[in-house]
């Protein structure tokens, strides 16, 4: 079997059937929801980070 760049590759390695790479966006993504443990927003911040975030969020005074 010859792959996309012209190299000879085996059709089987042991019991594994080799499938050449066809591209990044050739398969349709799953409709299943993605499970994540991440939380968003300021509720997930530690107290030190939240204090820094609140200071940076305030508008600064113009300097002369």
N, C-alpha and C positions, 0 to 999 in steps of 0.2 A: 504494500500500500504506500502511496506517495502523499505526503502532506502538502499544505498550501505553499510552503517555501521550496518544494521540490526534493525533500529528503525522504529516503526510504525508511519507513517505520514498520515494525512487526504488526501483524493483524491480531495476534494474541500473545499475552505474556502470562504463562501459566493458565489459570482459569479466567483471567481478566481479558475482556475484549476491548482492544484499544479503539478509541474514537478520536479522530483528529480535532483539534481546536477549530471551531467554526467562526468565532468572533464574539465580541463582548455583548452585543445586543441582538443576538439571533434567537434567543429563547424568550418566551413571554414570561414576565414576572408573575409570581403567585399572587392571588387575591387575598391570601390569608393575612390577618392583621399582624403587625410586628409587635412582639412582646419586648418591653423594655422596663428596666428598673429605674431609669433616670427620671428625676423630677425637674420641672422647669420653674423659673421665676425666683423671686427673692426668698421664698419659703425654704428653699434648699440651701441657702447660704449660711455659713458659720457666722457667729456674731461679729468677728473682726472684719470679715469680708463685707457684711451688710453695712457696718459703720463706714467703711471706705467707699462703698457704692453710694450711700446717701450723701456723703460729702462731695463726691464727684458729680452727682446728679444735679446739685444746686448750681444755678448760674453764677459764674464768677463776676466780680466787680471789675469794671474797666480800670486800667492803670494809666496814670498821667505820664 
